[in-house]
Amino acid sequence: MSRLIQLILASASPRRRELLAQAGYEFEVAPAHIDESRGAHEDPSAYVVRLALEKAQAIYAQHPDAVVLGADTTVVLNGEVLNKPENLAEAERMLRALSGHTHQVHTGIAVVARDVERTHVETTDVIFRAITEEELAAYLATGDSLDKAGAYGIQGYAARWIPRIEGDYFNVMGLPVAATVRLLAM
């Protein structure tokens, strides 16, 4: 990608950074620090799009000559939003709820540049098989569940519980690559 226009990723996520680099982009990282509270009746898809846009807008305000990409991901099970767990007990509760069920992963992406604001939401259905007590204990012991929405990462240990998905695999990792490329090209 040409360096004529600076691209900034408004996210601290190492997975997003990795995926954007794999897609061939050169960029800088500037995490946005915004209030990520969800409105009382805010739809999960609208919620992640709003957060992605607010992150991109916040960084764009500091870098008005750049193109800024914001993203936010959440896991939804039967209408309940499962963000990053605050502790192992919450992670365990989330994983027990996901066990044996299908849930949705929503990622909102937003591009903000001079006179441009574009957004998109990608949704992927993730099918979990039942998690055994031994698997749950082993995974929780790794501490890996604490920095991920829904308390798991598809690319790690939890992959053993996911026999199939319907939708974009990279969306579940936190950045739907094909949709991001389309949004940046518009």
C-alpha positions as CSV (number, residue, x, y, z in Angstrom):
1,M,0.0,0.0,0.0
2,S,1.3,3.5,-0.8
3,R,2.3,5.7,2.1
4,L,0.8,8.8,0.5
5,I,-2.0,8.7,3.0
6,Q,-1.3,7.6,6.6
7,L,-3.5,4.8,7.8
8,I,-4.1,4.6,11.6
9,L,-5.7,1.6,13.4
10,A,-7.6,3.0,16.4
11,S,-7.3,-0.2,18.4
12,A,-4.9,-1.8,20.9
13,S,-5.9,-5.3,19.8
14,P,-2.9,-7.4,18.7
15,R,-5.2,-9.6,16.6
16,R,-6.5,-6.7,14.6
17,R,-2.9,-5.4,14.1
18,E,-1.8,-8.8,12.9
19,L,-4.8,-9.2,10.5
20,L,-4.4,-5.7,9.0
21,A,-0.7,-6.3,8.4
22,Q,-1.5,-9.7,6.8
23,A,-3.9,-8.0,4.5
24,G,-0.9,-6.0,3.2
25,Y,-1.4,-2.6,4.9
26,E,1.2,-0.3,6.4
27,F,-0.3,1.6,9.3
28,E,0.3,3.1,12.7
29,V,-1.5,2.1,15.8
30,A,-3.2,4.7,18.1
31,P,-5.7,3.1,20.5
32,A,-8.7,5.3,21.2
33,H,-9.8,5.7,24.8
34,I,-13.6,6.2,24.8
35,D,-16.5,5.3,27.0
36,E,-17.5,1.8,25.9
37,S,-20.7,1.6,27.9
38,R,-23.7,0.1,26.1
39,G,-27.0,1.9,26.0
40,A,-29.8,0.2,28.0
41,H,-31.6,-1.0,24.9
42,E,-28.9,-0.6,22.3
43,D,-28.9,-3.4,19.7
44,P,-25.6,-5.3,19.8
45,S,-24.9,-4.6,16.1
46,A,-25.6,-0.9,16.5
47,Y,-23.4,-0.9,19.6
48,V,-20.3,-2.2,17.9
49,V,-20.7,0.1,15.0
50,R,-21.1,3.1,17.3
51,L,-18.0,2.2,19.2
52,A,-16.0,1.6,16.1
53,L,-17.1,5.0,14.7
54,E,-16.4,6.8,18.0
55,K,-12.9,5.2,18.2
56,A,-12.1,6.3,14.6
57,Q,-13.5,9.8,15.2
58,A,-11.5,10.3,18.4
59,I,-8.2,9.4,16.6
60,Y,-9.1,11.3,13.5
61,A,-9.6,14.4,15.6
62,Q,-5.9,14.1,16.5
63,H,-4.8,13.2,13.0
64,P,-7.0,15.1,10.4
65,D,-4.7,14.2,7.5
66,A,-5.0,10.4,8.1
67,V,-7.4,7.6,7.3
68,V,-8.5,6.1,10.6
69,L,-9.9,2.6,11.0
70,G,-11.9,1.8,14.1
71,A,-13.3,-1.6,15.1
72,D,-15.1,-3.2,18.0
73,T,-16.2,-6.8,18.5
74,T,-18.8,-8.4,20.8
75,V,-20.2,-11.9,21.4
76,V,-24.0,-12.3,21.8
77,L,-25.8,-15.3,23.2
78,N,-29.6,-15.2,23.2
79,G,-29.6,-11.4,23.2
80,E,-27.0,-11.1,26.0
81,V,-23.8,-9.2,25.2
82,L,-20.7,-11.0,26.4
83,N,-17.8,-8.5,26.4
84,K,-14.4,-9.2,27.9
85,P,-14.8,-10.8,31.3
86,E,-13.6,-8.9,34.4
87,N,-12.4,-12.0,36.2
88,L,-12.1,-15.8,35.9
89,A,-15.5,-16.4,37.6
90,E,-17.2,-14.3,34.9
91,A,-15.1,-16.0,32.2
92,E,-16.3,-19.4,33.5
93,R,-19.9,-18.2,33.6
94,M,-19.7,-17.1,29.9
95,L,-18.0,-20.3,28.7
96,R,-20.6,-22.4,30.5
97,A,-23.4,-20.4,28.8
98,L,-21.7,-20.8,25.3
99,S,-21.1,-24.5,25.8
100,G,-23.3,-26.5,23.4
101,H,-24.9,-23.5,21.9
102,T,-24.7,-21.2,18.8
103,H,-23.9,-17.6,19.4
104,Q,-23.2,-14.5,17.2
105,V,-20.0,-12.5,16.9
106,H,-20.6,-8.9,15.7
107,T,-17.7,-6.7,14.6
108,G,-18.3,-3.1,13.7
109,I,-15.8,-1.4,11.6
110,A,-15.6,2.3,10.7
111,V,-13.4,4.4,8.4
112,V,-13.0,8.1,9.0
113,A,-11.1,10.4,6.7
114,R,-11.5,13.9,5.4
115,D,-15.2,14.3,4.5
116,V,-15.8,10.5,4.8
117,E,-17.4,8.3,7.4
118,R,-18.2,4.7,6.5
119,T,-19.3,1.9,8.7
120,H,-20.1,-1.8,8.4
121,V,-21.1,-4.6,10.7
122,E,-20.2,-8.2,10.1
123,T,-22.0,-11.0,11.9
124,T,-20.8,-14.6,12.2
125,D,-22.6,-17.5,13.8
126,V,-20.3,-19.7,16.0
127,I,-21.4,-23.2,16.9
128,F,-19.9,-24.5,20.2
129,R,-19.9,-28.1,21.1
130,A,-20.3,-29.0,24.8
131,I,-17.2,-28.2,26.8
132,T,-16.1,-30.8,29.3
133,E,-15.3,-29.8,32.9
134,E,-11.6,-30.8,32.3
135,E,-11.4,-28.6,29.2
136,L,-13.0,-25.7,30.9
137,A,-10.6,-25.9,33.9
138,A,-7.5,-26.3,31.7
139,Y,-8.5,-23.3,29.5
140,L,-9.4,-21.1,32.5
141,A,-6.0,-21.9,34.0
142,T,-4.2,-20.4,31.0
143,G,-5.6,-16.9,31.7
144,D,-6.3,-16.5,28.0
145,S,-10.0,-16.0,28.5
146,L,-9.6,-12.6,30.2
147,D,-8.8,-10.4,27.2
148,K,-11.3,-11.6,24.7
149,A,-15.0,-10.9,24.1
150,G,-17.0,-13.9,25.2
151,A,-13.9,-15.2,27.1
152,Y,-12.4,-17.1,24.1
153,G,-10.4,-16.7,21.0
154,I,-11.2,-18.9,18.0
155,Q,-7.6,-19.0,17.0
156,G,-6.4,-20.6,20.2
157,Y,-7.3,-23.3,22.7
158,A,-11.1,-22.7,22.2
159,A,-10.8,-23.8,18.6
160,R,-11.3,-27.4,19.8
161,W,-14.9,-26.5,20.8
162,I,-15.9,-25.0,17.5
163,P,-16.9,-27.6,14.9
164,R,-18.2,-24.9,12.5
165,I,-19.0,-21.3,11.9
166,E,-21.3,-19.6,9.5
167,G,-19.7,-16.5,8.2
168,D,-16.3,-14.8,8.3
169,Y,-13.6,-16.5,10.4
170,F,-11.6,-13.4,10.7
171,N,-14.6,-11.6,12.1
172,V,-14.5,-13.9,15.1
173,M,-10.8,-12.9,15.6
174,G,-11.9,-9.2,15.6
175,L,-11.5,-7.9,12.1
176,P,-13.5,-9.0,9.1
177,V,-10.6,-8.6,6.6
178,A,-12.5,-8.7,3.3
179,A,-15.1,-6.2,4.6
180,T,-12.3,-4.0,5.9
181,V,-10.5,-4.0,2.6
182,R,-13.8,-3.1,0.8
183,L,-14.5,-0.2,3.3
184,L,-11.0,1.2,2.9
185,A,-11.1,1.0,-0.9
186,M,-14.4,3.0,-1.2
